[in-house]
């Protein structure tokens, strides 16, 4: 073989090897690692440990055992040997967010669970956050923050605020573009290694960005978007990498039905919390997506009625009545649909209103608003 050709082949193989290696990420610490308390990192861990104690007793903690076990199992599948050192906390918060801290605390918000359509999309977010954890990105940002004296005082304060500091901490330590790209690619590596369809990563980000375009608030209050850059280039990169992975013979899964089965029992609770934001454009987009995903039709139609009631447009009361009626036509519907129908009909059709209010109390005998509903029933008799 020509020596120049041989040299070129050697260099080419080295280059290709480096290219592959550049996209193969590894954690930069061993499982079970804990820094000495005397170090700056040890001090940071101590503060986060205290924050975790407050989360354990928070009234916003979602304790449903089936959902918790499901998310924990998925986290373990993605994190591998690091699973025993990760504690997952699901929090009742309507914003789209998840995050990890250096001590192994992970939080997943209910607003995220409402946006993903499958186990694979949830895996995309969790693997991204696990990647930040495995590459120690947060302690790197923490150190940068503390270089500034006034920022250092602020950094020490945010972890004395308990659960309320989660949003503040995420905003304060927003990751760099390089760290985000690394977490994206490492996360894609983790999810595909676990067998999840890689195109679900870019698909989820694309949906959430589209959702934001339907609301004038444009991601106001979203912790995730305060600390994660909005970049079309980022989605293109993930999509490009997913297409490359799909050229292999490996079969990938989405597990949409499995995800729906676990989250559906909590759907009403989570959506009720989301309505408190009154982000009407987002809500409409979400409900259309929930119809396609296959959430219980009775609950989805109820919340479409609630959306109309909040919007208060010219024809919204009529539309609300239609959605509530569609809701109660479903075999599994929330009792609240009867209550809202009763309230809307109490002036125009008191007999029918009374019937719906009575149905509500029959289906929800321990309702906290029982006395108020009974007052309306008595008024309809007059």
C-alpha positions as CSV (number, residue, x, y, z in Angstrom):
1,X,0.0,0.0,0.0
2,X,1.2,3.5,-0.8
3,X,2.7,5.0,2.4
4,X,0.9,8.3,1.8
5,X,-2.5,6.5,1.4
6,X,-1.7,4.4,4.5
7,X,-1.0,7.6,6.5
8,X,-4.2,9.1,5.3
9,X,-6.2,6.1,6.3
10,X,-4.6,6.1,9.8
11,X,-5.4,9.8,10.2
12,X,-8.9,9.3,8.9
13,X,-9.6,6.5,11.3
14,X,-8.3,8.5,14.2
15,X,-10.4,11.5,13.1
16,X,-13.5,9.3,12.9
17,X,-12.7,7.8,16.2
18,X,-12.5,11.2,17.8
19,X,-15.7,12.2,16.1
20,X,-17.6,9.3,17.6
21,X,-15.9,9.8,21.0
22,X,-16.9,13.4,21.0
23,X,-20.5,12.4,21.0
24,X,-20.1,9.6,23.6
25,X,-20.4,11.2,27.0
26,X,-19.6,9.9,30.5
27,X,-20.2,11.1,34.0
28,X,-17.3,13.0,35.6
29,X,-17.8,11.4,39.0
30,X,-18.4,7.9,40.4
31,X,-21.7,6.7,41.8
32,X,-22.0,7.5,45.5
33,X,-19.6,10.5,45.3
34,X,-20.0,13.1,48.0
35,X,-17.7,16.1,48.5
36,X,-16.1,16.9,51.8
37,X,-18.2,19.4,53.8
38,X,-15.1,21.7,54.1
39,X,-15.1,22.3,50.3
40,X,-17.2,24.9,48.5
41,X,-19.0,22.0,46.7
42,X,-19.6,20.4,50.1
43,X,-21.2,23.6,51.4
44,X,-23.4,23.8,48.4
45,X,-24.6,20.2,48.9
46,X,-25.3,21.0,52.6
47,X,-27.6,23.9,51.5
48,X,-29.4,21.7,48.9
49,X,-29.8,18.9,51.5
50,X,-31.7,21.4,53.7
51,X,-33.9,22.4,50.7
52,X,-34.7,18.8,50.1
53,X,-35.8,18.3,53.7
54,X,-38.4,21.1,53.2
55,X,-39.6,19.5,50.0
56,X,-40.2,16.2,51.7
57,X,-42.9,17.8,53.9
58,X,-44.3,20.2,51.3
59,X,-48.1,20.3,50.8
60,X,-47.3,20.5,47.0
61,X,-45.7,17.1,47.0
62,X,-47.6,14.6,44.9
63,X,-47.7,11.4,46.9
64,X,-49.5,9.1,44.4
65,X,-47.6,5.8,44.8
66,X,-48.2,4.6,41.2
67,X,-47.0,7.8,39.6
68,X,-44.0,8.1,41.9
69,X,-42.9,4.5,41.2
70,X,-43.4,5.0,37.5
71,X,-41.2,8.1,37.3
72,X,-38.6,6.6,39.7
73,X,-38.4,3.4,37.5
74,X,-37.9,5.5,34.4
75,X,-35.3,7.6,36.1
76,X,-33.4,4.5,37.1
77,X,-33.5,3.1,33.6
78,X,-32.0,6.3,32.3
79,X,-29.4,6.9,35.1
80,X,-28.1,3.3,35.3
81,X,-25.6,2.9,38.1
82,X,-26.4,6.3,39.5
83,X,-30.0,5.3,40.2
84,X,-29.5,4.6,44.0
85,X,-28.2,8.1,44.5
86,X,-31.2,9.9,42.9
87,X,-34.4,10.9,44.8
88,X,-37.4,11.9,42.7
89,X,-40.0,14.4,44.0
90,X,-43.1,15.1,41.9
91,X,-44.4,18.6,42.7
92,X,-47.9,20.1,42.1
93,X,-46.8,23.1,40.0
94,X,-48.5,24.0,36.7
95,X,-45.4,25.3,35.0
96,X,-43.3,23.2,32.6
97,X,-40.2,22.2,34.5
98,X,-37.9,19.4,35.9
99,X,-34.5,19.7,37.4
100,X,-31.7,18.0,39.3
101,X,-29.3,19.1,42.0
102,X,-25.8,17.9,42.7
103,X,-26.8,15.9,45.8
104,X,-29.1,13.7,43.6
105,X,-32.4,15.5,44.3
106,X,-34.7,15.6,41.2
107,X,-37.9,17.5,41.0
108,X,-40.6,16.9,38.3
109,X,-43.5,19.4,38.1
110,X,-47.1,18.5,37.2
111,X,-47.0,21.1,34.4
112,X,-44.4,19.0,32.7
113,X,-46.4,15.8,33.0
114,X,-49.4,17.5,31.3
115,X,-47.2,18.5,28.3
116,X,-45.5,15.2,27.4
117,X,-47.5,12.7,25.4
118,X,-45.5,9.5,26.1
119,X,-42.9,7.8,28.3
120,X,-40.4,8.6,25.6
121,X,-41.0,12.4,25.8
122,X,-40.8,12.3,29.6
123,X,-37.5,10.3,29.2
124,X,-36.2,13.1,26.9
125,X,-36.6,15.7,29.7
126,X,-35.4,13.5,32.5
127,X,-32.4,12.3,30.6
128,X,-31.5,16.0,29.8
129,X,-31.6,16.9,33.5
130,X,-29.7,13.7,34.5
131,X,-27.0,14.7,31.9
132,X,-26.6,18.1,33.7
133,X,-26.2,16.2,36.9
134,X,-23.7,13.7,35.6
135,X,-21.6,16.4,34.1
136,X,-21.7,18.6,37.3
137,X,-23.0,21.6,35.4
138,X,-24.8,23.1,38.4
139,X,-21.8,23.3,40.7
140,X,-19.8,24.9,37.8
141,X,-22.5,27.6,37.5
142,X,-22.6,27.9,41.3
143,X,-18.9,28.7,41.4
144,X,-19.2,31.3,38.6
145,X,-22.0,33.0,40.6
146,X,-20.0,33.1,43.8
147,X,-17.1,34.9,42.1
148,X,-19.1,38.0,42.5
149,X,-19.4,39.2,46.1
150,X,-23.0,40.4,45.9
151,X,-24.0,37.3,43.9
152,X,-22.4,35.1,46.6
153,X,-24.7,36.7,49.3
154,X,-27.7,36.1,47.0
155,X,-26.6,32.6,46.3
156,X,-26.4,31.8,50.1
157,X,-29.9,33.3,50.6
158,X,-31.8,31.5,47.9
159,X,-31.5,28.1,49.7
160,X,-33.0,29.5,52.9
161,X,-36.3,30.0,51.2
162,X,-37.4,26.4,51.0
163,X,-39.5,25.2,48.2
164,X,-40.1,28.7,46.9
165,X,-36.4,28.9,46.0
166,X,-36.5,26.2,43.3
167,X,-37.5,28.8,40.6
168,X,-35.0,31.4,41.9
169,X,-32.2,28.9,42.0
170,X,-32.9,27.7,38.5
171,X,-33.0,31.2,37.1
172,X,-29.8,32.2,39.0
173,X,-27.8,29.3,37.7
174,X,-28.9,29.2,34.1
175,X,-26.6,26.9,32.1
176,X,-24.4,28.1,29.3
177,X,-25.1,27.3,25.7
178,X,-22.3,24.8,25.7
179,X,-23.7,23.1,28.8
180,X,-27.1,23.0,27.3
181,X,-25.8,21.4,24.1
182,X,-23.9,18.9,26.0
183,X,-26.9,18.0,28.1
184,X,-29.0,17.7,25.0
185,X,-26.6,15.3,23.3
186,X,-25.8,13.3,26.5
187,X,-29.5,13.2,27.2
188,X,-30.2,11.8,23.8
189,X,-27.5,9.2,24.3
190,X,-29.1,8.2,27.6
191,X,-32.6,7.9,26.3
192,X,-31.7,6.0,23.1
193,X,-29.5,3.6,25.1
194,X,-32.6,2.9,27.1
195,X,-34.5,2.2,23.9
196,X,-36.6,5.4,23.6
197,X,-37.4,7.0,20.3
198,X,-34.8,9.8,19.8
199,X,-37.2,12.0,17.7
200,X,-39.4,12.5,20.7
201,X,-36.9,15.0,22.2
202,X,-37.1,17.5,19.4
203,X,-40.8,16.8,19.0
204,X,-41.5,17.8,22.6
205,X,-39.5,21.0,22.5
206,X,-41.2,21.9,19.2
207,X,-44.7,21.5,20.8
208,X,-43.9,23.5,23.9
209,X,-42.5,26.4,21.8
210,X,-45.6,26.3,19.6
211,X,-47.7,26.4,22.8
212,X,-45.9,29.5,23.9
213,X,-46.8,31.2,20.6
214,X,-50.5,31.0,21.4
215,X,-50.2,33.1,24.6
216,X,-49.4,36.7,24.8
217,X,-47.5,36.1,28.1
218,X,-44.9,34.2,26.0
219,X,-43.6,31.8,28.6
220,X,-44.1,34.2,31.5
221,X,-43.4,32.4,34.7
222,X,-41.9,29.3,33.1
223,X,-38.8,28.4,35.1
224,X,-37.7,26.0,32.4
225,X,-37.6,28.6,29.8
226,X,-35.9,31.1,32.1
227,X,-33.0,28.6,32.5
228,X,-33.1,26.9,29.1
229,X,-32.5,28.9,25.9
230,X,-35.2,29.0,23.2
231,X,-33.3,28.0,20.1
232,X,-34.5,26.7,16.7
233,X,-30.9,25.6,16.1
234,X,-31.2,23.4,19.2
235,X,-34.3,21.6,17.9
236,X,-32.7,21.2,14.5
237,X,-29.6,19.6,16.1
238,X,-31.8,17.2,18.1
239,X,-33.8,16.4,15.1
240,X,-30.7,15.8,13.0
241,X,-29.2,13.5,15.6
242,X,-32.5,11.6,15.9
243,X,-32.6,11.0,12.1
244,X,-29.0,9.7,12.2
245,X,-30.0,7.3,15.0
246,X,-33.0,6.1,13.1
247,X,-30.8,4.8,10.3
248,X,-29.6,2.0,12.6
249,X,-31.4,-1.3,12.8
250,X,-32.3,-0.7,16.5
251,X,-36.0,-0.6,17.3
252,X,-37.2,2.3,19.5
253,X,-40.2,2.7,21.7
254,X,-42.5,5.5,22.8
255,X,-44.8,3.8,25.4
256,X,-47.6,6.2,24.9
257,X,-50.3,4.0,26.3
258,X,-48.3,3.1,29.4
259,X,-47.8,6.8,30.2
260,X,-51.4,7.7,29.7
261,X,-52.5,4.9,32.0
262,X,-50.4,6.2,34.8
263,X,-51.1,9.9,34.5
264,X,-54.8,9.8,33.6
265,X,-56.0,9.3,37.2
266,X,-54.3,12.5,38.2
267,X,-55.3,14.5,35.1
268,X,-58.2,16.3,36.7
269,X,-56.1,17.4,39.6
270,X,-53.2,18.6,37.5
271,X,-55.4,20.5,35.0
272,X,-57.3,22.1,37.8
273,X,-54.0,23.5,39.1
274,X,-53.0,24.6,35.6
275,X,-56.2,26.7,35.2
276,X,-55.1,28.9,38.1
277,X,-52.5,30.4,35.7
278,X,-55.3,31.6,33.4
279,X,-52.9,31.3,30.4
280,X,-55.9,30.9,28.1
281,X,-54.0,30.5,24.8
282,X,-51.7,27.9,26.3
283,X,-54.7,26.1,27.8
284,X,-56.5,25.9,24.5
285,X,-53.4,24.4,22.8
286,X,-52.9,21.9,25.6
287,X,-56.5,20.7,25.6
288,X,-56.4,20.1,21.8
289,X,-53.3,18.1,22.4
290,X,-54.9,16.2,25.3
291,X,-57.8,15.2,23.0
292,X,-55.3,13.8,20.5
293,X,-53.3,12.0,23.2
294,X,-56.4,10.3,24.5
295,X,-56.9,11.7,28.0
296,X,-60.4,10.9,29.4
297,X,-62.8,12.7,27.2
298,X,-65.2,13.6,30.0
299,X,-62.4,15.5,31.8
300,X,-61.0,17.2,28.7
301,X,-64.5,18.4,27.7
302,X,-65.0,19.7,31.2
303,X,-61.8,21.8,31.0
304,X,-62.8,23.1,27.6
305,X,-66.0,24.4,29.3
306,X,-63.9,25.9,32.1
307,X,-61.7,27.6,29.4
308,X,-64.8,29.1,27.8
309,X,-66.0,30.3,31.2
310,X,-62.7,32.1,31.9
311,X,-62.5,33.6,28.4
312,X,-65.9,35.3,28.7
313,X,-66.2,36.0,25.0
314,X,-69.5,36.8,23.2
315,X,-70.4,33.1,22.5
316,X,-68.4,31.5,25.3
317,X,-71.3,30.8,27.6
318,X,-73.0,28.8,24.9
319,X,-69.8,27.0,24.1
320,X,-69.3,26.2,27.8
321,X,-72.7,24.6,28.0
322,X,-71.9,22.5,25.0
323,X,-68.6,21.3,26.5
324,X,-70.2,20.5,29.9
325,X,-73.0,18.5,28.2
326,X,-70.4,16.6,26.1
327,X,-68.5,15.9,29.4
328,X,-71.5,14.3,31.2
329,X,-72.3,12.3,28.1
330,X,-69.1,10.4,28.7
331,X,-69.2,7.3,31.0
332,X,-66.4,8.7,33.1
333,X,-66.9,12.4,33.8
334,X,-66.1,14.7,36.7
335,X,-69.0,15.5,38.9
336,X,-68.1,19.1,38.6
337,X,-69.5,19.2,35.1
338,X,-73.0,18.8,36.6
339,X,-72.4,21.6,39.0
340,X,-71.2,24.0,36.3
341,X,-74.2,23.1,34.1
342,X,-76.5,23.8,37.1
343,X,-74.9,27.2,37.7
344,X,-75.2,28.2,34.1
345,X,-78.9,27.1,33.8
346,X,-80.2,28.3,37.2
347,X,-81.8,31.4,35.7
348,X,-82.9,30.1,32.3
349,X,-84.0,26.6,33.2
350,X,-84.2,26.2,37.0
351,X,-85.7,22.7,36.8
352,X,-82.9,21.3,34.8
353,X,-80.4,23.3,36.9
354,X,-81.7,21.7,40.1
355,X,-81.4,18.2,38.5
356,X,-77.7,18.8,37.6
357,X,-76.9,20.2,41.0
358,X,-78.5,17.3,42.8
359,X,-76.6,14.9,40.5
360,X,-73.4,16.7,41.5
361,X,-74.0,16.2,45.2
362,X,-75.0,12.6,44.6
363,X,-71.7,11.9,42.8
364,X,-69.7,14.1,45.3
365,X,-71.4,13.8,48.7
366,X,-68.4,15.1,50.6
367,X,-67.9,18.1,48.3
368,X,-66.4,21.1,50.1
369,X,-69.0,23.4,48.5
370,X,-71.9,21.3,49.5
371,X,-73.7,24.0,51.4
372,X,-73.4,26.5,48.6
373,X,-74.8,24.0,46.0
374,X,-77.6,23.2,48.4
375,X,-78.4,26.9,48.6
376,X,-78.8,27.0,44.8
377,X,-81.0,23.9,44.8
378,X,-83.2,25.5,47.4
379,X,-83.4,28.7,45.3
380,X,-84.5,26.7,42.3
381,X,-87.4,25.4,44.3
382,X,-88.7,28.8,45.0
